[in-house]
Amino acid sequence: MLYFFYGQEDFLIELELQKLKAKIVDKAFISTNYRHYENPKYQELIDILRSPSLMFGNVLAVVNCEKYFFDTKGKISFEDKELKEIEHCMQSVGETLHIVFVCKIERETTKKIDTRRKLFKIFSKYAQVTEFPEFKSYQKELSSWILKQVKSKDLIMSSDAVQFLIERLGTNLRTVNNELDKLKLAIYPSKSVKKEDITNICTSTDDIFALTDYLLKGQKDLALLEFRKLCINKHYLEILAVLQTNFTKLTSIKIESATLSPFEIASRNHLPEFIVKKHLEKLRTVPVDRLIKIRKNLLEAEYRVKTGEMAFYELPVEMALLD
């Protein structure tokens, strides 16, 4: 009943957790029988492993354990006698208790789990261990995964179109999955996705991130230039919608950071924790008032466009970027 998931591909880890949750936990008892823990220290971890069986079905406990393996701030280490007790508890976990240890590793880093550590050997002995490495653009496994997602969404794509999608979006599976959903809606009732559909519908992730970053840094000239480049292939309202989503999320993260930990923010916003940490680093010197103002400007731009207040419809967006 023990699992250990680790690796850079956080989206695959989350999909696997969703499958386990649906399979193991009774929907009627989700609030009590699905539990989440953030790098518990020794005594809390022992308490989790010793959780008694319940009358109300199976329990799924997800234990994030990045600090057990990496020399980050707040690293958690166990003494030999503590490791022996952890191992002993793993041998006698209750029948209705399922525990998933999760160690997400930042994408595009050289970080690796040291498999020589005693804790990893204990996990390997008593848990079902699965690694989720980050796909590389040249790997056949990436194309195969995308083709499976395409089929599951009742779409059709040639191998050339799949490769073109990878070249445009990169290897982030979460982004690829979201863009496939967008393609399905955009080409309906057709099911065949062509290269021109990808060009017209899928916004380059790097471009939209660049525009958001320029606005955060107050680099208005570069933001305006990036917006005009995006308008060549994308409708300005679609760009505006993505910007509104980004800044709504960033504003929420900034406000919540005053009282919540990165893990708690990640859980609330359904984001990987390391993504939240990256956002917080970017937002460190950005006042909440500025984020709110940018979001307000974007909303006003949308209102001006949709009410026909201005004849040149890209102009309200450009004004919002420069304000």
C-alpha positions in Angstrom: 0.0 0.0 0.0 3.1 2.3 -0.2 4.2 4.2 -3.2 7.1 6.5 -4.0 6.8 8.9 -7.0 9.7 11.2 -7.9 11.0 13.2 -10.8 10.7 16.4 -12.8 7.5 15.6 -14.7 5.1 16.9 -12.1 2.1 16.7 -14.4 2.5 12.9 -14.8 2.8 12.6 -11.0 -0.4 14.6 -10.5 -2.2 12.4 -13.1 -1.1 9.3 -11.3 -2.2 10.7 -7.9 -5.6 11.5 -9.5 -5.9 7.9 -10.7 -5.1 6.5 -7.2 -7.5 9.0 -5.5 -10.3 7.9 -7.8 -9.5 4.2 -7.3 -8.9 4.2 -3.6 -11.0 6.8 -1.9 -14.7 6.7 -1.6 -16.2 10.0 -2.9 -18.5 10.2 0.1 -15.4 10.5 2.4 -13.0 12.5 0.4 -12.8 15.3 3.0 -11.6 12.9 5.7 -9.9 10.1 3.8 -7.8 12.1 1.3 -4.9 13.7 3.2 -1.9 15.8 2.3 1.3 16.3 4.3 4.2 18.7 3.6 7.6 17.2 4.6 6.5 15.9 8.0 9.3 15.6 10.6 10.0 12.3 12.3 7.2 12.1 14.9 4.5 13.3 12.5 5.8 10.8 9.9 5.6 8.0 12.4 2.0 9.0 13.3 1.1 8.9 9.6 2.5 5.5 9.2 0.7 4.2 12.3 -2.7 5.7 11.4 -5.3 3.1 12.5 -7.7 1.6 10.0 -11.1 3.4 9.7 -14.6 2.2 9.4 -15.3 4.5 6.5 -13.1 3.0 3.7 -9.6 3.5 2.5 -7.4 6.4 3.3 -5.0 7.9 0.8 -2.2 10.0 2.3 0.1 12.0 0.0 3.4 13.0 1.7 5.5 15.5 -0.1 9.1 14.7 0.9 11.4 16.9 -1.1 13.2 18.1 2.0 14.2 14.5 2.8 16.4 14.3 -0.2 17.7 17.7 -1.1 19.9 20.2 0.7 17.2 22.9 0.6 16.3 25.4 3.3 14.7 23.4 6.2 16.2 20.1 5.1 15.0 17.1 7.2 17.4 14.4 8.1 16.8 11.2 10.1 19.1 9.5 12.5 19.8 5.8 12.1 17.5 4.8 15.0 14.7 6.9 13.5 15.2 5.2 10.1 14.9 1.8 11.7 11.6 2.8 13.3 10.4 4.2 10.0 11.2 1.0 8.3 9.5 -1.0 11.0 6.3 1.1 10.6 6.4 0.5 6.9 6.3 -3.2 7.4 3.0 -3.0 9.3 1.0 -0.3 7.6 -2.8 -0.8 8.0 -4.7 -2.6 5.3 -6.9 0.4 4.5 -4.0 3.0 4.6 -2.4 3.9 1.3 0.6 6.3 1.4 2.2 8.0 -1.5 5.6 9.7 -0.9 6.1 12.4 -3.6 9.4 14.1 -4.4 9.0 16.6 -7.2 12.2 17.9 -8.7 12.5 21.2 -10.5 12.4 21.0 -14.3 15.5 21.9 -16.3 17.8 21.3 -13.4 20.6 18.7 -12.8 19.2 17.7 -9.5 18.9 14.0 -8.8 17.9 11.9 -5.9 20.9 10.1 -4.3 19.8 6.5 -4.5 22.5 5.5 -2.0 20.7 7.2 0.8 19.2 4.8 3.4 15.8 6.3 3.2 15.7 5.7 -0.6 16.7 2.1 0.0 13.9 1.7 2.5 11.4 3.2 0.0 12.7 0.8 -2.6 12.3 -2.2 -0.3 8.7 -1.5 0.9 7.1 0.9 -1.7 6.3 0.7 -5.4 8.9 3.2 -6.7 8.2 5.1 -10.0 10.4 7.7 -11.5 8.8 10.4 -13.7 11.8 12.0 -15.6 11.3 15.1 -17.7 10.8 14.3 -21.3 13.3 15.7 -23.9 12.0 17.0 -27.2 13.9 14.3 -29.2 12.5 11.4 -27.2 10.1 9.0 -28.8 8.3 8.7 -25.5 7.2 12.3 -25.6 5.6 11.9 -29.1 4.0 8.6 -27.9 2.5 10.3 -24.8 1.1 13.2 -26.9 -0.4 10.7 -29.4 -2.1 8.9 -26.5 -3.5 12.3 -25.2 -4.6 13.1 -28.8 -6.5 9.8 -29.0 -8.1 10.2 -25.6 -9.5 13.6 -26.7 -10.9 12.0 -29.9 -8.5 14.0 -32.1 -6.3 13.0 -35.0 -2.7 14.2 -35.6 0.0 13.1 -37.9 3.5 12.5 -36.5 4.7 15.6 -38.3 2.0 17.7 -36.6 3.0 16.2 -33.2 6.6 17.2 -33.8 5.6 20.7 -34.8 3.5 21.0 -31.6 6.6 20.0 -29.6 8.8 22.6 -31.4 6.2 25.3 -30.7 5.3 24.5 -27.1 8.3 22.7 -25.7 8.2 19.6 -23.4 6.0 20.8 -20.6 3.2 18.2 -20.6 0.8 20.4 -18.7 1.0 23.1 -21.3 0.8 20.5 -24.1 -2.4 19.0 -22.6 -4.0 22.4 -22.1 -3.3 23.4 -25.7 -4.7 20.1 -27.0 -8.0 21.0 -25.2 -7.9 24.4 -26.8 -7.3 22.8 -30.2 -10.3 20.5 -29.8 -12.6 23.3 -29.1 -11.2 25.6 -31.8 -11.4 23.1 -34.7 -14.8 21.5 -33.8 -16.5 19.7 -35.5 -13.3 18.6 -37.3 -11.1 16.2 -35.5 -8.0 16.4 -37.6 -5.3 18.8 -36.2 -3.1 20.3 -38.8 0.1 22.4 -38.6 -1.7 25.6 -39.5 -4.2 24.9 -36.6 -1.3 24.7 -34.2 0.2 28.0 -35.6 -3.1 29.8 -35.4 -4.3 28.5 -32.1 -1.4 27.6 -29.9 0.4 30.5 -28.4 4.1 30.0 -27.8 4.6 29.6 -24.1 7.9 31.5 -24.1 6.2 34.5 -25.8 3.4 34.8 -23.3 5.7 34.3 -20.4 8.0 37.0 -21.8 5.1 39.5 -22.1 4.1 38.8 -18.5 7.6 39.1 -17.2 8.1 42.5 -19.0 5.0 43.8 -17.3 6.1 42.6 -13.9 9.5 44.3 -14.4 7.9 47.6 -15.6 9.6 47.2 -19.0 6.7 48.8 -20.9 8.4 49.3 -24.2 9.4 45.6 -24.4 5.9 44.6 -23.3 4.4 46.6 -26.1 6.8 45.2 -28.6 6.1 41.6 -27.5 2.3 42.3 -27.7 2.5 43.5 -31.3 4.6 40.5 -32.2 1.9 38.2 -30.7 -0.8 40.0 -32.6 0.7 38.9 -35.9 -0.6 35.3 -35.3 -3.1 35.7 -32.4 -6.2 37.7 -31.9 -5.7 40.5 -29.4 -8.7 39.4 -27.2 -7.1 35.9 -26.8 -3.8 37.5 -25.7 -5.8 39.7 -23.3 -7.6 36.7 -21.8 -4.3 34.9 -21.2 -2.8 38.0 -19.5 -5.9 38.4 -17.3 -5.6 34.8 -16.2 -1.9 35.2 -15.5 -2.3 38.3 -13.4 -5.3 37.0 -11.6 -3.2 34.0 -10.5 -0.1 36.1 -9.7 -2.2 38.6 -7.6 -3.8 35.7 -5.7 -0.4 34.1 -5.0 1.1 37.4 -3.8 -1.8 38.1 -1.4 -1.9 34.5 -0.1 1.9 34.6 0.5 1.4 36.9 3.5 -0.3 34.2 5.5 0.3 30.9 3.7 3.3 28.7 2.9 4.2 27.9 -0.8 2.8 24.4 -0.3 -0.5 25.7 1.0 -0.7 28.2 -1.9 0.1 25.4 -4.4 -2.7 23.3 -3.0 -5.2 26.0 -3.2 -4.3 27.0 -6.7 -3.7 23.5 -8.1 -0.1 24.3 -9.0 3.2 22.5 -8.4 5.0 23.9 -5.4 8.2 24.8 -7.2 6.2 26.8 -9.7 4.7 28.8 -6.8 8.2 29.3 -5.5 9.3 30.6 -8.9 6.4 33.0 -9.0 7.1 34.3 -5.5 10.7 35.0 -6.4 9.5 37.1 -9.4 7.0 38.8 -7.2 9.3 39.5 -4.3 9.8 43.2 -5.2 6.4 43.7 -6.9 3.8 45.4 -4.6 0.3 44.0 -4.5 -1.1 47.4 -5.5 0.9 47.2 -8.8 -0.5 43.7 -9.6 -4.0 44.9 -8.9 -3.6 48.0 -11.1 -2.3 45.9 -14.0 -5.2 43.5 -13.6 -7.6 46.4 -13.4 -6.1 48.0 -16.6 -6.5 44.7 -18.5 -10.2 44.4 -17.4 -10.9 48.0 -18.5 -9.2 47.3 -21.8 -11.5 44.4 -22.4 -14.6 46.5 -21.5 -13.5 49.2 -24.0 -13.0 46.7 -26.7 -16.3 44.9 -26.2 -18.4 48.0 -25.9 -16.8 49.5 -29.0 -15.6 52.6 -27.1 -12.6 52.7 -29.3 -12.5 52.0 -33.1 -9.0 50.7 -33.1 -9.5 47.6 -30.9 -5.8 46.8 -30.2 -5.3 50.4 -28.8 -7.1 49.8 -25.4 -4.8 46.8 -24.8 -1.7 48.8 -25.7 -2.8 51.6 -23.4 -3.3 49.1 -20.6 0.2 47.8 -21.1 1.7 51.4 -21.0 -0.3 52.7 -18.0 
